[in-house]
Every structure is written in C-alpha cells, then in structure tokens.
C-alpha cells in the first residue's frame, strides 16, 4: 500500500465522519451535549471497572 493512498483514504474517512456528525447533530449545542453524555458514560464505566478489579486483586 502506498503512503499516498493511505493518506487519501484517511482524509476521505475524516470528511465522512464530519459529514455524519453534522447530519446527526446539526446544532453545536446538541453535539456538545452528546459528547458530554458519552464522556460521562465512559467515565462511569472506567470507574466501575477499576472498582471491580480492585475488589478482585487484594
């Protein structure tokens, strides 16, 4: 695989992601709230996993 084809594919993927994001969340506030909720869920999941592991390992 050539570096140029990789860079082209990477660029196309980034543009496609931005387009999907703008279609799914047209208002910036909606995008920010969705990111906030996702980060809160990920943080809760990590806290829960660390708590579970800390109970298993003495």
N, C-alpha and C positions, 0 to 999 in steps of 0.2 A: 504494500500500500504506500502510495506517495504521500509526502507531507502535505502537498497542496490539496489533494483530495480529502485528506483528514481535516484540514483547516476549513475547507469548503463545507463539508458535512457538519462540522462543529458550528459554523456560522448559521447554516440553514436550521439546525436544531435549536439554536438560541433564538432565532427570529420566530420560529414556530412556537416556542414556549412563550414568548412575549405576546404573540397574537392570541394564543389560547387564554393567557392570563387576562388580557384586556377584554376579550369576549366574555369570559366567565365573570369578571368583576369590573364593570365599566367605570365605576366611581373609585377614586383613590381611597376614600374612607372605607369602602367595602373591602378593598384589597388589604388595607392595614388591619382591619378588624379580623379578617380571615387569617392573616399571618399571626396576629396576636393569639387567637384561639389555638392555632396549630402549635405555636411555641409553648403555650400553657399546657397543652396535652402532652407534648414531648417531654417537657419538664416534669410533669406528674408521673409519666411512665418511667423516666430515668430514676426519679426519687423512689418509686415503688420497687424497681428492680434492685437498686442499691440496698434498700431496706430488706428485701428478701434475701439477698446474698449475704448481708451482714448477719442475719439470723442463722444461716447455714454454716458460715465459717466462724469458728469460735475465736 
